[in-house]
Amino acid sequence: MVVSKAAYEECRRKRLEENKKRMEELNLNKLAQALHTSPKPSPMKRVKPRTPRHPLDLSAVRRSSRVADKPPPNYKDVPIEPLGRPGRTYNYRRRDLSNRVYASDEDREYAHERAEEVQSGLEPDFPSFVKPMLQSHVTGGFWLGLPVQFCKTHLPNHDEMIILLDEDGNEFTTKYLVEKTGLSGGWRGFAIDHQLVDGDALVFQLIKPTKFKVYIIRVNQVEDSLEDPDVTPLDKESNEDADVTHLDISAKRVRAE
């Protein structure tokens, strides 16, 4: 074992000497040292300064002889006028929604009953319906949804401008949206101009394909009549009969026109 180990060491030593001589012959030691040294920094590339670009005047280039004699085109946005018939413009201030007043259930029901009495006195040849007012109709969003079945039966099957005629003969143009079966643009002006509040009941009578006659039954008038001690039940009935008779005459007058 000792002899074999000594022979191995001797063979190993000769092999190392041979390798060292070969490395010296090939200058591998110098090459290794040259690789460990830091390389020289490469020279920086020269960057050419950018020249500012001037905006290109496209109007001056008229290469086609067909349009050479015409004035340069104008690509500015042109405002488009809204579709539909021109209506009134309203400059109302937004209402304070923190001071909303809600009608009681009794007053709301009584106003609705009076509106139905008014509707019963109208000309039956003109279709009509009763619409109680809610906060969403008279404040905030000012959106008025109409009865779906009434709209499908009597109103146009496309978006249309509908006129609301009040009891004083004033006309208000509104936008009817067929998919939502309601009045949007223009209804806000009608509601504010007539000072509609929560609990009011409106009777809509279709006197023309796109024209409603509107009767307003005020919820605050109901409160006044209930609180007035001088008004007796007989007086109330006579006043209501007089109102219905007056509206019946008005409806016949509209029909005659």
Secondary structure as a PSIPRED ss2 file (coil, helix, strand):
# PSIPRED VFORMAT (PSIPRED V4.0)

   1 M C   1.000  0.000  0.000
   2 V H   0.000  1.000  0.000
   3 V H   0.000  1.000  0.000
   4 S H   0.000  1.000  0.000
   5 K H   0.000  1.000  0.000
   6 A H   0.000  1.000  0.000
   7 A H   0.000  1.000  0.000
   8 Y H   0.000  1.000  0.000
   9 E H   0.000  1.000  0.000
  10 E H   0.000  1.000  0.000
  11 C H   0.000  1.000  0.000
  12 R H   0.000  1.000  0.000
  13 R H   0.000  1.000  0.000
  14 K H   0.000  1.000  0.000
  15 R H   0.000  1.000  0.000
  16 L H   0.000  1.000  0.000
  17 E H   0.000  1.000  0.000
  18 E H   0.000  1.000  0.000
  19 N H   0.000  1.000  0.000
  20 K H   0.000  1.000  0.000
  21 K H   0.000  1.000  0.000
  22 R H   0.000  1.000  0.000
  23 M H   0.000  1.000  0.000
  24 E H   0.000  1.000  0.000
  25 E H   0.000  1.000  0.000
  26 L C   1.000  0.000  0.000
  27 N C   1.000  0.000  0.000
  28 L H   0.000  1.000  0.000
  29 N H   0.000  1.000  0.000
  30 K H   0.000  1.000  0.000
  31 L H   0.000  1.000  0.000
  32 A H   0.000  1.000  0.000
  33 Q H   0.000  1.000  0.000
  34 A H   0.000  1.000  0.000
  35 L H   0.000  1.000  0.000
  36 H H   0.000  1.000  0.000
  37 T C   1.000  0.000  0.000
  38 S C   1.000  0.000  0.000
  39 P C   1.000  0.000  0.000
  40 K C   1.000  0.000  0.000
  41 P C   1.000  0.000  0.000
  42 S C   1.000  0.000  0.000
  43 P C   1.000  0.000  0.000
  44 M C   1.000  0.000  0.000
  45 K C   1.000  0.000  0.000
  46 R C   1.000  0.000  0.000
  47 V C   1.000  0.000  0.000
  48 K C   1.000  0.000  0.000
  49 P C   1.000  0.000  0.000
  50 R C   1.000  0.000  0.000
  51 T C   1.000  0.000  0.000
  52 P C   1.000  0.000  0.000
  53 R C   1.000  0.000  0.000
  54 H C   1.000  0.000  0.000
  55 P C   1.000  0.000  0.000
  56 L C   1.000  0.000  0.000
  57 D C   1.000  0.000  0.000
  58 L H   0.000  1.000  0.000
  59 S H   0.000  1.000  0.000
  60 A H   0.000  1.000  0.000
  61 V C   1.000  0.000  0.000
  62 R C   1.000  0.000  0.000
  63 R C   1.000  0.000  0.000
  64 S C   1.000  0.000  0.000
  65 S C   1.000  0.000  0.000
  66 R C   1.000  0.000  0.000
  67 V C   1.000  0.000  0.000
  68 A C   1.000  0.000  0.000
  69 D C   1.000  0.000  0.000
  70 K C   1.000  0.000  0.000
  71 P C   1.000  0.000  0.000
  72 P C   1.000  0.000  0.000
  73 P C   1.000  0.000  0.000
  74 N C   1.000  0.000  0.000
  75 Y C   1.000  0.000  0.000
  76 K C   1.000  0.000  0.000
  77 D C   1.000  0.000  0.000
  78 V C   1.000  0.000  0.000
  79 P C   1.000  0.000  0.000
  80 I C   1.000  0.000  0.000
  81 E C   1.000  0.000  0.000
  82 P C   1.000  0.000  0.000
  83 L C   1.000  0.000  0.000
  84 G C   1.000  0.000  0.000
  85 R C   1.000  0.000  0.000
  86 P C   1.000  0.000  0.000
  87 G C   1.000  0.000  0.000
  88 R C   1.000  0.000  0.000
  89 T C   1.000  0.000  0.000
  90 Y C   1.000  0.000  0.000
  91 N C   1.000  0.000  0.000
  92 Y C   1.000  0.000  0.000
  93 R C   1.000  0.000  0.000
  94 R C   1.000  0.000  0.000
  95 R C   1.000  0.000  0.000
  96 D C   1.000  0.000  0.000
  97 L H   0.000  1.000  0.000
  98 S H   0.000  1.000  0.000
  99 N H   0.000  1.000  0.000
 100 R C   1.000  0.000  0.000
 101 V C   1.000  0.000  0.000
 102 Y C   1.000  0.000  0.000
 103 A C   1.000  0.000  0.000
 104 S C   1.000  0.000  0.000
 105 D H   0.000  1.000  0.000
 106 E H   0.000  1.000  0.000
 107 D H   0.000  1.000  0.000
 108 R H   0.000  1.000  0.000
 109 E H   0.000  1.000  0.000
 110 Y H   0.000  1.000  0.000
 111 A H   0.000  1.000  0.000
 112 H H   0.000  1.000  0.000
 113 E H   0.000  1.000  0.000
 114 R H   0.000  1.000  0.000
 115 A H   0.000  1.000  0.000
 116 E H   0.000  1.000  0.000
 117 E H   0.000  1.000  0.000
 118 V H   0.000  1.000  0.000
 119 Q H   0.000  1.000  0.000
 120 S H   0.000  1.000  0.000
 121 G C   1.000  0.000  0.000
 122 L C   1.000  0.000  0.000
 123 E C   1.000  0.000  0.000
 124 P C   1.000  0.000  0.000
 125 D C   1.000  0.000  0.000
 126 F C   1.000  0.000  0.000
 127 P C   1.000  0.000  0.000
 128 S E   0.000  0.000  1.000
 129 F E   0.000  0.000  1.000
 130 V E   0.000  0.000  1.000
 131 K E   0.000  0.000  1.000
 132 P E   0.000  0.000  1.000
 133 M C   1.000  0.000  0.000
 134 L C   1.000  0.000  0.000
 135 Q H   0.000  1.000  0.000
 136 S H   0.000  1.000  0.000
 137 H H   0.000  1.000  0.000
 138 V H   0.000  1.000  0.000
 139 T C   1.000  0.000  0.000
 140 G C   1.000  0.000  0.000
 141 G C   1.000  0.000  0.000
 142 F C   1.000  0.000  0.000
 143 W C   1.000  0.000  0.000
 144 L E   0.000  0.000  1.000
 145 G E   0.000  0.000  1.000
 146 L C   1.000  0.000  0.000
 147 P C   1.000  0.000  0.000
 148 V H   0.000  1.000  0.000
 149 Q H   0.000  1.000  0.000
 150 F H   0.000  1.000  0.000
 151 C H   0.000  1.000  0.000
 152 K H   0.000  1.000  0.000
 153 T H   0.000  1.000  0.000
 154 H H   0.000  1.000  0.000
 155 L C   1.000  0.000  0.000
 156 P C   1.000  0.000  0.000
 157 N C   1.000  0.000  0.000
 158 H C   1.000  0.000  0.000
 159 D C   1.000  0.000  0.000
 160 E E   0.000  0.000  1.000
 161 M E   0.000  0.000  1.000
 162 I E   0.000  0.000  1.000
 163 I E   0.000  0.000  1.000
 164 L E   0.000  0.000  1.000
 165 L E   0.000  0.000  1.000
 166 D C   1.000  0.000  0.000
 167 E C   1.000  0.000  0.000
 168 D C   1.000  0.000  0.000
 169 G C   1.000  0.000  0.000
 170 N C   1.000  0.000  0.000
 171 E E   0.000  0.000  1.000
 172 F E   0.000  0.000  1.000
 173 T E   0.000  0.000  1.000
 174 T E   0.000  0.000  1.000
 175 K E   0.000  0.000  1.000
 176 Y E   0.000  0.000  1.000
 177 L E   0.000  0.000  1.000
 178 V C   1.000  0.000  0.000
 179 E C   1.000  0.000  0.000
 180 K C   1.000  0.000  0.000
 181 T C   1.000  0.000  0.000
 182 G E   0.000  0.000  1.000
 183 L E   0.000  0.000  1.000
 184 S C   1.000  0.000  0.000
 185 G C   1.000  0.000  0.000
 186 G C   1.000  0.000  0.000
 187 W H   0.000  1.000  0.000
 188 R H   0.000  1.000  0.000
 189 G H   0.000  1.000  0.000
 190 F H   0.000  1.000  0.000
 191 A H   0.000  1.000  0.000
 192 I H   0.000  1.000  0.000
 193 D H   0.000  1.000  0.000
 194 H C   1.000  0.000  0.000
 195 Q C   1.000  0.000  0.000
 196 L C   1.000  0.000  0.000
 197 V C   1.000  0.000  0.000
 198 D C   1.000  0.000  0.000
 199 G C   1.000  0.000  0.000
 200 D C   1.000  0.000  0.000
 201 A E   0.000  0.000  1.000
 202 L E   0.000  0.000  1.000
 203 V E   0.000  0.000  1.000
 204 F E   0.000  0.000  1.000
 205 Q E   0.000  0.000  1.000
 206 L E   0.000  0.000  1.000
 207 I E   0.000  0.000  1.000
 208 K E   0.000  0.000  1.000
 209 P C   1.000  0.000  0.000
 210 T C   1.000  0.000  0.000
 211 K E   0.000  0.000  1.000
 212 F E   0.000  0.000  1.000
 213 K E   0.000  0.000  1.000
 214 V E   0.000  0.000  1.000
 215 Y E   0.000  0.000  1.000
 216 I E   0.000  0.000  1.000
 217 I E   0.000  0.000  1.000
 218 R C   1.000  0.000  0.000
 219 V H   0.000  1.000  0.000
 220 N H   0.000  1.000  0.000
 221 Q H   0.000  1.000  0.000
 222 V H   0.000  1.000  0.000
 223 E H   0.000  1.000  0.000
 224 D H   0.000  1.000  0.000
 225 S H   0.000  1.000  0.000
 226 L H   0.000  1.000  0.000
 227 E H   0.000  1.000  0.000
 228 D C   1.000  0.000  0.000
 229 P C   1.000  0.000  0.000
 230 D C   1.000  0.000  0.000
 231 V C   1.000  0.000  0.000
 232 T C   1.000  0.000  0.000
 233 P H   0.000  1.000  0.000
 234 L H   0.000  1.000  0.000
 235 D H   0.000  1.000  0.000
 236 K H   0.000  1.000  0.000
 237 E H   0.000  1.000  0.000
 238 S H   0.000  1.000  0.000
 239 N H   0.000  1.000  0.000
 240 E H   0.000  1.000  0.000
 241 D H   0.000  1.000  0.000
 242 A H   0.000  1.000  0.000
 243 D H   0.000  1.000  0.000
 244 V H   0.000  1.000  0.000
 245 T H   0.000  1.000  0.000
 246 H H   0.000  1.000  0.000
 247 L H   0.000  1.000  0.000
 248 D H   0.000  1.000  0.000
 249 I H   0.000  1.000  0.000
 250 S H   0.000  1.000  0.000
 251 A H   0.000  1.000  0.000
 252 K H   0.000  1.000  0.000
 253 R H   0.000  1.000  0.000
 254 V H   0.000  1.000  0.000
 255 R H   0.000  1.000  0.000
 256 A H   0.000  1.000  0.000
 257 E C   1.000  0.000  0.000
